[in-house]
Amino acid sequence: MVSPDPADSAVTWEDGAPRSRRHGDVYFSRDDGLAESRAVFLAGCGLPEAWRGRRRFTVGELGFGTGLNIAALLHLWRQTRGPGAQLHVFTIETDPLMAAEAARALAAWPELGSVAALMTARWPGRARGFHRIDLPELSATVDVAILEAGEALQAWNGAADAWFLDGFAPSLNPEIWRDEVIAGVARRSAPGARAATYTVAGAIRRALSAAGFAVQRAPGHGRKRERLEAHLPGESTEPAIPRVAIIGAGIAGASLVRAFRDLGAEPMVFDAGGPGSGGSGSPAGLMAPRLDAGLGPAAALFAQAARRASRLYASTPEVVIASSVLQLAVGPKDPRRFAAIADSALFEPDAMRRLTPEMSGDLVGEAAPEGLRIEEAMVVSPRAILAAWLGETRRARVASVRRSGDIWRMTGDDGTVVAEADVVCVAAAMATSQLVPGLAMTAVRGQVTYSDTVPWTQPTVFGAYVVPTRRGVLVGATHDRDDETPEAREADRLRNLAAVRAVLPALADRLAGRAVADWTAVRATTQDYLPLAGPAPGAAPGLVVLTGLGSRGLCLAPLLAEHLAAEAMGAASPLPRALAALVHPGRFAARAARKGRPRVSGPAVD
């Protein structure tokens, strides 16, 4: 594990204990931090009794810090969880520690060793936004929000069954104890939720009471005489696991299968052409975020999606072909754009590295302009992703999706019922619009050209792109709107090769005269070039779409699939609310309504 640079560290160390640089307070009690965590937060929230008999339990936390509370929670969860039960944690941190610092802090308690090792091996980064830690070994997921507390609570759509209120002392960190934050905790709580904290400050008691919690004092731990326990009225209920059907066996469909299975569902998958028969059949695929120097919500979406996809692909065997992508400057505005992106808090430190022309040239093996090296971007094998995530797929064409009572009924061309489900996810690229009206998508044909006899190692983007395959090199891709021609075209092959020659002439010379092949697909795009991920416009509950991914499906699909699966299963989404609104399929209908245009009807109802 790499030692952190002290200049970048959020902590100082005193007698082996971490102290916050920003707040000047210790992260845990020197008497016994683990015992305090168990007494104040675990016992204070009635754990493990509160989760007995529960299929899913959600814990929220203000102040992730060293991860001690969550490590103690996971240790208890592993010992006491019921069969098939899943734990979800949402925790907030403004000054994240590095993995090496957390490992050093948690090493004080060897009994947490195996849990701490899992956590620190998958430790979140420091980029602003949501970060997900997958812990399938523990049937648990941890979402860490690197945001101010109020902003994080506003962004999260979950409902916690228990809250660990563990910010630094109110006198040193008043921001996290504001009345608005405590009110946000109450809004993000399930009926009957419990909350616990070490502080008994009068302002905190009053804020909890004003937010609807019943508050009581309890014996403290160590030198602290008292602590607080609080609870909301009511009792939480759990929805039944729905029957889920997915139409489409490409990257979007495979991502949905993985996401639903992680939440305990076993989806049925249908595709007329079989797995990878559409845009996910390429010999290699580029996974990279769309670079937006405006650094607004769209940039945040692509940054989080790329971060998530990168982790998932890297942990899936045989998927990654090459890591780290070089984006070359091709216009006069690119250097300034690269500088803004490289300095953005949306990305990890050093995840976006500016390169001089000499550095770019060393990577591609010939003269090149300055560049931006995107460390989290990669080249992947779409076929390997499908093989790892899809499972069994039924080769069948779904011609219509209709509501019948409380269920969705899928039928074939002859009217025969193909399947019935509580939730239907349509992830069929342009074919989605045949099943779900009103999506306003545009077809964009793309053709790539590849050679198995010319080696290449450095994924490079310059308007077009050149990436390695398992056997050689792939270049592309053309971009022709309103064109769904399936056959490869010689003219498009020449366009791809000409794009390479304009920027990398030495590589073009190596390709000249070599045997090459082509592959084509039709992408689905939208009017605003953002995806569609959410409930079908005008439809009854249970019909959702994941489409309009354009050429960024490998980047966007994993995160957006998790968002859709979470909403369908009544779980907390990893996607902040503002970003969920950005990709909501109803956004176009809402805009049309504001302009007085007619509303498009949804799917038929029997």
VEXDREN-2710 file (C-alpha; in Angstrom, 1 decimal):
% VEXDREN-2710
k/r/px/py/pz
1/MET/0.0/0.0/0.0
2/VAL/1.4/3.4/-1.0
3/SER/2.2/5.8/1.8
4/PRO/0.3/9.0/1.6
5/ASP/2.1/12.3/0.9
6/PRO/1.8/14.2/4.3
7/ALA/1.0/17.4/2.4
8/ASP/-2.1/15.7/0.9
9/SER/-3.2/14.1/4.2
10/ALA/-6.3/15.0/6.1
11/VAL/-4.8/13.8/9.4
12/THR/-1.9/14.2/11.7
13/TRP/-0.7/11.4/14.1
14/GLU/-0.2/11.7/17.8
15/ASP/1.0/8.7/19.7
16/GLY/-0.3/6.5/16.9
17/ALA/-3.8/8.1/16.9
18/PRO/-5.2/10.1/14.0
19/ARG/-6.3/13.7/14.4
20/SER/-8.2/15.8/11.9
21/ARG/-6.1/18.6/10.4
22/ARG/-9.2/20.6/9.6
23/HIS/-11.1/20.3/12.9
24/GLY/-8.3/19.6/15.4
25/ASP/-10.2/16.7/16.9
26/VAL/-9.4/13.0/17.3
27/TYR/-11.2/10.5/15.1
28/PHE/-11.9/8.1/18.0
29/SER/-11.5/7.7/21.7
30/ARG/-8.1/6.9/23.0
31/ASP/-9.7/4.9/25.8
32/ASP/-10.9/2.4/23.2
33/GLY/-12.4/3.6/20.0
34/LEU/-13.8/0.2/19.0
35/ALA/-15.6/-0.2/22.4
36/GLU/-16.9/3.3/22.1
37/SER/-18.2/2.7/18.6
38/ARG/-20.0/-0.5/19.8
39/ALA/-21.5/1.1/22.9
40/VAL/-22.5/4.5/21.3
41/PHE/-23.6/3.5/17.8
42/LEU/-24.2/-0.2/17.5
43/ALA/-25.9/-0.6/20.9
44/GLY/-27.4/2.9/20.7
45/CYS/-29.2/1.9/17.5
46/GLY/-30.4/-1.4/18.9
47/LEU/-28.1/-3.5/16.7
48/PRO/-28.2/-6.4/15.9
49/GLU/-31.7/-6.8/17.2
50/ALA/-33.1/-4.2/14.8
51/TRP/-32.2/-6.1/11.7
52/ARG/-33.3/-9.6/12.8
53/GLY/-35.7/-11.0/10.3
54/ARG/-35.0/-8.2/7.8
55/ARG/-34.1/-8.9/4.2
56/ARG/-32.5/-5.5/3.8
57/PHE/-31.2/-3.0/6.4
58/THR/-29.9/0.5/5.7
59/VAL/-27.5/2.5/8.0
60/GLY/-26.7/6.1/7.5
61/GLU/-23.7/7.9/9.0
62/LEU/-22.5/11.5/9.4
63/GLY/-18.7/11.3/9.4
64/PHE/-17.0/8.3/7.7
65/GLY/-13.6/9.2/9.0
66/THR/-11.3/6.2/9.4
67/GLY/-14.2/3.9/8.7
68/LEU/-14.1/2.5/12.3
69/ASN/-17.9/2.6/12.9
70/ILE/-18.6/0.9/9.6
71/ALA/-15.9/-1.7/10.2
72/ALA/-17.5/-2.5/13.6
73/LEU/-20.9/-2.5/11.9
74/LEU/-19.8/-4.9/9.2
75/HIS/-18.1/-7.2/11.7
76/LEU/-21.3/-7.4/13.7
77/TRP/-23.4/-7.9/10.5
78/ARG/-21.2/-10.8/9.3
79/GLN/-21.8/-12.5/12.6
80/THR/-25.5/-12.0/12.9
81/ARG/-27.1/-11.4/9.5
82/GLY/-29.9/-13.6/8.4
83/PRO/-29.7/-15.8/5.2
84/GLY/-29.9/-13.7/2.1
85/ALA/-30.0/-10.5/4.0
86/GLN/-28.2/-7.4/2.6
87/LEU/-26.8/-4.4/4.3
88/HIS/-26.6/-1.0/2.7
89/VAL/-24.5/1.9/4.2
90/PHE/-24.6/5.5/3.3
91/THR/-21.9/7.6/4.9
92/ILE/-20.7/11.2/4.4
93/GLU/-17.2/12.7/4.5
94/THR/-15.9/16.1/3.6
95/ASP/-12.2/15.4/4.2
96/PRO/-11.5/11.8/3.1
97/LEU/-8.6/9.8/4.4
98/MET/-6.4/7.8/2.1
99/ALA/-6.6/4.0/2.2
100/ALA/-3.1/3.7/3.8
101/GLU/-4.2/6.1/6.6
102/ALA/-7.4/4.2/7.3
103/ALA/-5.5/0.9/7.3
104/ARG/-3.0/2.3/9.8
105/ALA/-5.8/3.5/12.1
106/LEU/-7.9/0.3/11.9
107/ALA/-4.8/-1.8/12.5
108/ALA/-5.2/-1.0/16.2
109/TRP/-8.0/-3.6/16.4
110/PRO/-6.8/-7.0/15.0
111/GLU/-10.3/-8.5/15.5
112/LEU/-11.5/-6.2/12.7
113/GLY/-8.6/-7.3/10.4
114/SER/-10.4/-9.2/7.7
115/VAL/-13.2/-6.6/7.4
116/ALA/-10.7/-3.7/7.5
117/ALA/-8.6/-5.4/4.8
118/LEU/-11.7/-5.6/2.5
119/MET/-12.7/-2.0/3.1
120/THR/-9.3/-0.5/2.6
121/ALA/-8.6/-2.6/-0.5
122/ARG/-11.7/-0.9/-2.0
123/TRP/-11.4/2.4/-0.3
124/PRO/-13.2/5.3/-2.0
125/GLY/-11.3/8.1/-3.7
126/ARG/-11.4/11.8/-3.0
127/ALA/-13.3/13.1/-6.0
128/ARG/-16.5/15.0/-5.2
129/GLY/-19.6/12.9/-5.4
130/PHE/-20.8/9.4/-4.6
131/HIS/-18.4/6.4/-4.3
132/ARG/-19.5/2.8/-4.0
133/ILE/-17.6/0.1/-2.1
134/ASP/-18.8/-3.4/-3.0
135/LEU/-18.4/-6.0/-0.3
136/PRO/-20.2/-9.1/-1.7
137/GLU/-18.2/-11.3/0.8
138/LEU/-20.2/-9.6/3.6
139/SER/-23.5/-9.1/1.6
140/ALA/-23.0/-5.4/2.0
141/THR/-22.6/-2.2/0.0
142/VAL/-21.2/1.1/1.2
143/ASP/-21.9/4.4/-0.5
144/VAL/-19.6/7.2/0.5
145/ALA/-20.6/10.7/-0.3
146/ILE/-17.6/13.1/-0.6
147/LEU/-19.7/16.2/0.0
148/GLU/-20.8/18.6/2.7
149/ALA/-23.4/16.9/4.9
150/GLY/-26.4/19.0/3.8
151/GLU/-25.6/18.6/0.1
152/ALA/-25.1/14.8/0.5
153/LEU/-28.4/14.4/2.3
154/GLN/-30.2/16.4/-0.3
155/ALA/-28.6/14.2/-3.1
156/TRP/-29.3/10.8/-1.5
157/ASN/-32.7/9.1/-2.2
158/GLY/-32.5/6.4/0.5
159/ALA/-34.2/5.9/3.8
160/ALA/-32.0/4.7/6.7
161/ASP/-33.2/2.4/9.4
162/ALA/-30.4/3.6/11.7
163/TRP/-28.1/6.7/11.9
164/PHE/-24.7/7.1/13.4
165/LEU/-24.3/10.8/14.1
166/ASP/-20.5/10.9/14.5
167/GLY/-19.3/14.2/13.3
168/PHE/-16.5/15.9/15.2
169/ALA/-17.5/17.8/18.4
170/PRO/-20.2/20.4/17.7
171/SER/-17.8/23.1/18.9
172/LEU/-15.2/22.2/16.4
173/ASN/-17.4/21.1/13.5
174/PRO/-20.6/23.1/13.7
175/GLU/-21.4/22.6/10.0
176/ILE/-22.4/19.0/10.4
177/TRP/-24.6/19.6/13.4
178/ARG/-26.7/22.4/11.9
179/ASP/-30.5/22.1/12.4
180/GLU/-30.9/21.8/8.6
181/VAL/-28.6/18.7/8.6
182/ILE/-30.5/17.0/11.4
183/ALA/-33.7/17.8/9.6
184/GLY/-32.2/16.2/6.5
185/VAL/-31.4/13.1/8.5
186/ALA/-35.0/12.8/9.6
187/ARG/-36.2/13.2/6.0
188/ARG/-33.8/10.4/4.9
189/SER/-35.1/8.0/7.6
190/ALA/-37.5/5.1/7.4
191/PRO/-40.4/4.9/9.8
192/GLY/-39.2/3.7/13.2
193/ALA/-35.5/4.7/12.4
194/ARG/-33.1/5.0/15.3
195/ALA/-30.2/7.4/15.7
196/ALA/-27.3/7.5/18.1
197/THR/-24.6/10.0/19.0
198/TYR/-21.9/10.5/21.7
199/THR/-22.8/14.2/22.2
200/VAL/-25.6/15.3/24.6
201/ALA/-25.3/19.0/23.7
202/GLY/-28.6/20.8/24.2
203/ALA/-28.6/22.2/20.7
204/ILE/-28.4/18.7/19.3
205/ARG/-31.2/17.4/21.5
206/ARG/-33.4/20.2/20.5
207/ALA/-32.6/19.7/16.8
208/LEU/-33.4/16.0/17.0
209/SER/-36.7/16.7/18.8
210/ALA/-37.7/19.4/16.3
211/ALA/-37.0/16.9/13.5
212/GLY/-39.5/14.4/15.0
213/PHE/-37.2/12.2/17.0
214/ALA/-38.0/11.1/20.5
215/VAL/-34.7/11.7/22.4
216/GLN/-33.3/10.1/25.5
217/ARG/-30.1/10.2/27.4
218/ALA/-28.2/6.9/28.0
219/PRO/-25.0/6.0/30.0
220/GLY/-21.9/7.2/28.2
221/HIS/-18.7/5.3/27.4
222/GLY/-15.3/5.9/29.1
223/ARG/-14.9/9.4/30.4
224/LYS/-18.2/10.5/28.8
225/ARG/-21.0/10.3/31.3
226/GLU/-23.9/10.3/28.8
227/ARG/-24.8/9.8/25.2
228/LEU/-28.0/10.2/23.2
229/GLU/-30.4/7.7/21.6
230/ALA/-33.3/8.8/19.4
231/HIS/-36.0/7.2/17.4
232/LEU/-38.8/8.1/15.0
233/PRO/-42.3/6.8/15.3
234/GLY/-43.6/4.1/13.0
235/GLU/-42.5/0.7/11.7
236/SER/-40.6/0.0/8.5
237/THR/-42.0/-2.4/5.9
238/GLU/-40.2/-4.2/3.2
239/PRO/-41.5/-4.6/-0.4
240/ALA/-41.6/-8.1/-1.9
241/ILE/-38.9/-9.1/-4.4
242/PRO/-40.5/-8.3/-7.8
243/ARG/-40.4/-10.5/-10.9
244/VAL/-38.1/-8.7/-13.3
245/ALA/-37.8/-9.0/-17.1
246/ILE/-35.1/-7.3/-19.2
247/ILE/-35.5/-6.8/-22.9
248/GLY/-32.1/-6.5/-24.6
249/ALA/-28.9/-8.5/-24.0
250/GLY/-26.2/-5.9/-24.7
251/ILE/-24.1/-3.9/-22.3
252/ALA/-27.2/-2.1/-20.9
253/GLY/-29.1/-5.4/-20.4
254/ALA/-26.1/-7.2/-18.9
255/SER/-25.5/-4.3/-16.5
256/LEU/-29.2/-4.5/-15.4
257/VAL/-28.9/-8.2/-14.8
258/ARG/-25.8/-7.7/-12.5
259/ALA/-27.5/-4.8/-10.6
260/PHE/-30.7/-6.7/-10.0
261/ARG/-28.9/-9.9/-8.9
262/ASP/-26.9/-7.9/-6.4
263/LEU/-30.2/-6.8/-4.9
264/GLY/-31.6/-10.3/-4.7
265/ALA/-33.7/-10.5/-7.8
266/GLU/-33.3/-13.1/-10.7
267/PRO/-34.3/-11.3/-13.9
268/MET/-35.4/-13.0/-17.1
269/VAL/-33.6/-11.7/-20.2
270/PHE/-34.9/-11.6/-23.8
271/ASP/-33.2/-10.6/-27.0
272/ALA/-34.3/-11.4/-30.5
273/GLY/-30.7/-11.7/-31.8
274/GLY/-29.0/-13.1/-28.8
275/PRO/-26.3/-11.6/-26.5
276/GLY/-24.2/-8.9/-28.2
277/SER/-26.1/-8.9/-31.4
278/GLY/-26.4/-5.1/-31.5
279/GLY/-23.9/-2.4/-30.5
280/SER/-22.2/-4.6/-27.9
281/GLY/-20.6/-7.0/-30.4
282/SER/-17.5/-5.0/-31.2
283/PRO/-14.1/-6.8/-30.8
284/ALA/-13.1/-4.0/-28.3
285/GLY/-14.8/-1.1/-26.7
286/LEU/-13.6/2.2/-25.4
287/MET/-14.8/3.1/-21.8
288/ALA/-14.1/6.8/-21.2
289/PRO/-16.0/9.7/-19.8
290/ARG/-17.3/12.5/-22.0
291/LEU/-15.0/15.4/-21.2
292/ASP/-17.0/18.6/-20.4
293/ALA/-15.0/21.7/-19.5
294/GLY/-18.1/23.3/-18.2
295/LEU/-17.9/20.9/-15.2
296/GLY/-21.6/21.0/-14.6
297/PRO/-24.1/18.2/-13.8
298/ALA/-23.4/16.3/-17.1
299/ALA/-19.7/16.3/-16.3
300/ALA/-20.4/15.0/-12.8
301/LEU/-22.6/12.2/-14.3
302/PHE/-19.9/11.0/-16.7
303/ALA/-17.2/11.3/-14.0
304/GLN/-19.1/9.1/-11.5
305/ALA/-20.1/6.7/-14.2
306/ALA/-16.5/6.2/-15.4
307/ARG/-15.3/5.8/-11.9
308/ARG/-17.9/3.1/-11.2
309/ALA/-17.4/1.3/-14.6
310/SER/-13.7/1.3/-14.1
311/ARG/-13.9/-0.5/-10.8
312/LEU/-16.4/-3.0/-12.0
313/TYR/-14.6/-3.9/-15.2
314/ALA/-11.2/-4.1/-13.4
315/SER/-12.7/-6.6/-10.9
316/THR/-14.2/-8.8/-13.6
317/PRO/-11.8/-11.4/-15.1
318/GLU/-10.9/-11.2/-18.8
319/VAL/-12.6/-7.8/-19.4
320/VAL/-9.8/-5.2/-19.5
321/ILE/-7.7/-5.1/-22.6
322/ALA/-5.8/-1.9/-21.9
323/SER/-5.9/0.8/-19.2
324/SER/-5.3/4.5/-19.4
325/VAL/-6.4/6.4/-22.4
326/LEU/-4.6/9.3/-24.1
327/GLN/-6.8/12.1/-25.4
328/LEU/-4.8/14.3/-27.9
329/ALA/-5.4/18.0/-28.5
330/VAL/-6.9/18.5/-32.0
331/GLY/-8.2/22.1/-31.7
332/PRO/-7.0/25.4/-30.3
333/LYS/-9.4/25.2/-27.3
334/ASP/-8.3/21.7/-26.2
335/PRO/-5.3/22.8/-24.1
336/ARG/-7.5/25.2/-22.0
337/ARG/-10.2/22.5/-21.8
338/PHE/-7.7/19.9/-20.7
339/ALA/-6.4/22.3/-18.0
340/ALA/-9.9/22.9/-16.5
341/ILE/-10.7/19.2/-16.5
342/ALA/-7.4/18.2/-14.9
343/ASP/-7.9/20.6/-12.1
344/SER/-11.5/19.6/-11.4
345/ALA/-12.6/18.1/-8.1
346/LEU/-14.9/15.8/-10.0
347/PHE/-11.9/13.5/-10.7
348/GLU/-9.4/11.9/-8.5
349/PRO/-6.0/13.7/-8.0
350/ASP/-3.8/12.7/-10.9
351/ALA/-6.6/10.8/-12.6
352/MET/-6.4/13.4/-15.4
353/ARG/-2.7/14.2/-16.3
354/ARG/-1.7/16.8/-18.9
355/LEU/1.1/15.7/-21.2
356/THR/3.5/17.7/-23.3
357/PRO/3.8/16.9/-27.0
358/GLU/7.0/15.0/-26.2
359/MET/5.2/12.9/-23.6
360/SER/2.3/12.1/-25.9
361/GLY/4.8/11.2/-28.7
362/ASP/6.6/8.8/-26.4
363/LEU/3.3/7.0/-25.7
364/VAL/2.2/6.7/-29.4
365/GLY/5.6/6.2/-30.9
366/GLU/5.5/9.2/-33.3
367/ALA/5.2/12.9/-33.2
368/ALA/2.0/14.0/-31.5
369/PRO/0.3/17.1/-30.0
370/GLU/-0.1/17.6/-26.2
371/GLY/-2.6/15.4/-24.5
372/LEU/-4.6/14.5/-21.5
373/ARG/-4.0/11.0/-20.0
374/ILE/-7.3/9.7/-18.5
375/GLU/-6.2/7.1/-16.0
376/GLU/-9.6/5.6/-15.2
377/ALA/-10.5/5.1/-18.9
378/MET/-9.8/1.8/-20.5
379/VAL/-10.4/-0.6/-23.4
380/VAL/-12.6/-3.6/-22.6
381/SER/-13.9/-6.7/-24.2
382/PRO/-17.7/-6.3/-24.5
383/ARG/-18.1/-10.0/-25.0
384/ALA/-16.3/-10.8/-21.8
385/ILE/-18.7/-8.4/-19.9
386/LEU/-21.7/-10.1/-21.4
387/ALA/-20.3/-13.5/-20.5
388/ALA/-19.6/-12.5/-16.9
389/TRP/-22.9/-10.7/-16.2
390/LEU/-25.7/-11.9/-18.4
391/GLY/-26.3/-15.5/-17.5
392/GLU/-29.1/-17.3/-19.3
393/THR/-30.8/-15.4/-22.1
394/ARG/-33.9/-16.3/-24.0
395/ARG/-33.7/-15.7/-27.7
396/ALA/-37.1/-14.2/-28.4
397/ARG/-38.5/-11.1/-29.9
398/VAL/-40.8/-9.1/-27.7
399/ALA/-43.2/-7.2/-30.0
400/SER/-45.3/-5.4/-27.3
401/VAL/-45.4/-4.6/-23.6
402/ARG/-48.9/-4.1/-22.2
403/ARG/-50.2/-3.5/-18.7
404/SER/-52.7/-6.1/-17.5
405/GLY/-54.0/-5.5/-14.1
406/ASP/-51.1/-5.3/-11.7
407/ILE/-48.6/-6.9/-14.0
408/TRP/-46.8/-6.2/-17.3
409/ARG/-47.4/-8.7/-20.1
410/MET/-44.9/-9.2/-23.0
411/THR/-46.1/-10.7/-26.2
412/GLY/-44.4/-11.8/-29.4
413/ASP/-45.3/-11.0/-33.1
414/ASP/-48.1/-13.6/-33.1
415/GLY/-49.7/-12.2/-29.9
416/THR/-48.4/-15.1/-27.8
417/VAL/-47.5/-14.1/-24.2
418/VAL/-43.7/-14.4/-23.9
419/ALA/-43.6/-13.6/-20.2
420/GLU/-45.2/-11.6/-17.3
421/ALA/-43.4/-9.5/-14.8
422/ASP/-43.8/-6.9/-12.1
423/VAL/-40.9/-4.8/-13.6
424/VAL/-39.9/-4.7/-17.2
425/CYS/-36.7/-3.0/-18.2
426/VAL/-36.4/-2.1/-21.9
427/ALA/-32.7/-1.8/-22.8
428/ALA/-32.9/-2.5/-26.6
429/ALA/-31.2/0.6/-28.1
430/MET/-33.2/2.0/-30.9
431/ALA/-35.7/-0.9/-30.7
432/THR/-36.8/0.5/-27.3
433/SER/-38.8/3.2/-29.1
434/GLN/-40.9/0.5/-30.7
435/LEU/-42.0/-0.8/-27.3
436/VAL/-42.1/2.6/-25.5
437/PRO/-43.5/5.5/-27.4
438/GLY/-42.4/9.1/-26.9
439/LEU/-38.7/8.6/-26.3
440/ALA/-37.6/10.9/-29.2
441/MET/-34.4/9.0/-30.0
442/THR/-32.2/9.3/-33.1
443/ALA/-30.3/6.5/-34.8
444/VAL/-26.6/7.0/-35.4
445/ARG/-24.7/4.5/-37.4
446/GLY/-21.1/3.7/-36.6
447/GLN/-18.5/1.6/-38.4
448/VAL/-15.1/0.6/-37.0
449/THR/-12.2/-0.9/-38.9
450/TYR/-9.7/-3.4/-37.3
451/SER/-6.7/-5.4/-38.1
452/ASP/-5.4/-8.5/-36.4
453/THR/-1.9/-8.1/-37.9
454/VAL/-0.9/-4.6/-36.7
455/PRO/0.0/-4.5/-32.9
456/TRP/-1.0/-1.4/-30.8
457/THR/-0.8/-0.8/-27.1
458/GLN/-1.8/2.8/-26.3
459/PRO/-5.5/3.7/-26.4
460/THR/-5.7/7.1/-28.1
461/VAL/-8.5/9.5/-28.8
462/PHE/-8.4/12.4/-31.3
463/GLY/-12.0/12.8/-32.5
464/ALA/-11.6/9.3/-33.9
465/TYR/-9.9/6.7/-31.7
466/VAL/-7.3/3.9/-32.0
467/VAL/-7.4/1.1/-29.4
468/PRO/-5.8/-2.3/-29.0
469/THR/-7.8/-5.4/-29.4
470/ARG/-6.8/-8.9/-28.1
471/ARG/-5.0/-9.5/-31.4
472/GLY/-4.3/-6.1/-33.0
473/VAL/-5.7/-2.6/-33.4
474/LEU/-9.2/-1.1/-34.0
475/VAL/-9.9/2.4/-35.4
476/GLY/-13.1/4.3/-35.7
477/ALA/-15.7/5.2/-35.5
478/THR/-17.9/6.9/-38.1
479/HIS/-20.9/8.9/-36.9
480/ASP/-23.9/9.1/-39.3
481/ARG/-27.2/10.3/-38.0
482/ASP/-30.5/8.8/-39.2
483/ASP/-28.7/5.9/-40.9
484/GLU/-29.4/2.3/-39.9
485/THR/-27.6/0.5/-42.8
486/PRO/-26.3/-2.7/-41.4
487/GLU/-23.7/-3.5/-44.1
488/ALA/-20.1/-2.3/-43.9
489/ARG/-19.1/0.3/-46.5
490/GLU/-15.8/0.7/-48.2
491/ALA/-16.2/4.5/-48.0
492/ASP/-16.5/4.4/-44.2
493/ARG/-13.4/2.2/-44.0
494/LEU/-11.5/4.8/-45.9
495/ARG/-12.9/7.6/-43.6
496/ASN/-11.6/5.7/-40.6
497/LEU/-8.1/5.2/-42.1
498/ALA/-8.0/8.8/-43.2
499/ALA/-8.8/10.0/-39.7
500/VAL/-5.8/8.0/-38.4
501/ARG/-3.5/9.4/-41.1
502/ALA/-4.4/13.0/-40.2
503/VAL/-3.0/12.6/-36.7
504/LEU/-0.9/9.4/-36.5
505/PRO/0.6/9.0/-40.0
506/ALA/3.2/6.4/-38.9
507/LEU/0.4/4.1/-37.7
508/ALA/-1.5/4.8/-40.9
509/ASP/1.6/3.6/-42.9
510/ARG/1.7/0.4/-40.9
511/LEU/-2.0/-0.2/-41.6
512/ALA/-1.6/0.5/-45.4
513/GLY/-1.9/-2.7/-47.4
514/ARG/-2.7/-4.8/-44.4
515/ALA/-5.8/-7.0/-44.2
516/VAL/-8.6/-5.2/-42.3
517/ALA/-12.2/-5.9/-41.4
518/ASP/-15.1/-3.8/-40.4
519/TRP/-17.9/-4.0/-37.9
520/THR/-21.0/-1.8/-37.8
521/ALA/-23.8/-1.0/-35.3
522/VAL/-26.5/1.5/-34.8
523/ARG/-26.3/3.6/-31.6
524/ALA/-29.3/5.3/-30.0
525/THR/-29.0/8.9/-29.1
526/THR/-31.2/11.6/-27.7
527/GLN/-31.9/15.3/-28.4
528/ASP/-29.6/16.5/-25.6
529/TYR/-27.0/13.7/-26.0
530/LEU/-27.8/12.4/-22.5
531/PRO/-29.1/8.9/-21.8
532/LEU/-32.6/7.8/-20.8
533/ALA/-32.7/5.9/-17.5
534/GLY/-35.9/5.8/-15.5
535/PRO/-39.6/5.2/-15.7
536/ALA/-41.2/5.1/-19.2
537/PRO/-43.0/8.4/-19.9
538/GLY/-46.7/8.2/-19.4
539/ALA/-46.6/4.5/-18.3
540/ALA/-47.9/2.8/-15.2
541/PRO/-45.3/1.9/-12.6
542/GLY/-42.9/-0.9/-13.4
543/LEU/-42.0/-0.1/-16.9
544/VAL/-38.5/1.5/-17.1
545/VAL/-36.0/2.2/-19.9
546/LEU/-32.2/2.2/-20.2
547/THR/-31.3/3.5/-23.6
548/GLY/-30.0/6.6/-25.5
549/LEU/-26.4/5.8/-24.4
550/GLY/-24.9/6.8/-27.7
551/SER/-21.3/5.8/-27.9
552/ARG/-20.9/5.9/-24.1
553/GLY/-22.7/2.7/-23.2
554/LEU/-19.7/1.1/-21.6
555/CYS/-19.2/4.1/-19.4
556/LEU/-22.8/4.9/-18.4
557/ALA/-24.6/1.5/-18.3
558/PRO/-23.2/0.0/-15.1
559/LEU/-24.0/3.0/-12.9
560/LEU/-27.4/3.8/-14.5
561/ALA/-28.4/0.1/-14.3
562/GLU/-27.7/0.2/-10.5
563/HIS/-29.9/3.3/-10.3
564/LEU/-32.8/1.6/-12.1
565/ALA/-32.5/-1.6/-10.1
566/ALA/-32.4/0.2/-6.8
567/GLU/-35.5/2.2/-7.6
568/ALA/-37.3/-0.9/-8.8
569/MET/-36.3/-2.9/-5.6
570/GLY/-37.0/-0.1/-3.1
571/ALA/-33.3/0.3/-2.3
572/ALA/-31.1/3.4/-2.2
573/SER/-29.7/4.6/-5.5
574/PRO/-26.0/5.3/-6.0
575/LEU/-27.0/8.2/-8.3
576/PRO/-27.5/11.6/-6.7
577/ARG/-30.9/13.1/-7.2
578/ALA/-29.8/15.9/-9.5
579/LEU/-28.1/13.4/-11.8
580/ALA/-31.1/11.1/-11.8
581/ALA/-33.2/14.0/-12.9
582/LEU/-30.7/14.7/-15.7
583/VAL/-31.3/11.3/-17.3
584/HIS/-35.0/10.9/-16.4
585/PRO/-36.9/9.8/-19.6
586/GLY/-39.8/12.2/-18.8
587/ARG/-37.6/15.3/-19.2
588/PHE/-38.6/15.9/-22.8
589/ALA/-42.3/15.5/-22.1
590/ALA/-42.0/18.0/-19.3
591/ARG/-40.2/20.5/-21.5
592/ALA/-42.9/20.0/-24.2
593/ALA/-45.6/20.5/-21.6
594/ARG/-44.1/23.8/-20.5
595/LYS/-44.2/24.9/-24.2
596/GLY/-47.8/23.8/-24.6
597/ARG/-47.2/20.8/-26.8
598/PRO/-49.3/17.7/-26.6
599/ARG/-48.3/14.9/-24.3
600/VAL/-47.3/11.5/-25.8
601/SER/-49.3/8.6/-24.4
602/GLY/-47.6/5.6/-22.8
603/PRO/-47.8/1.9/-23.5
604/ALA/-51.2/0.2/-23.9
605/VAL/-53.2/-1.1/-21.0
606/ASP/-55.5/-4.2/-21.3
END
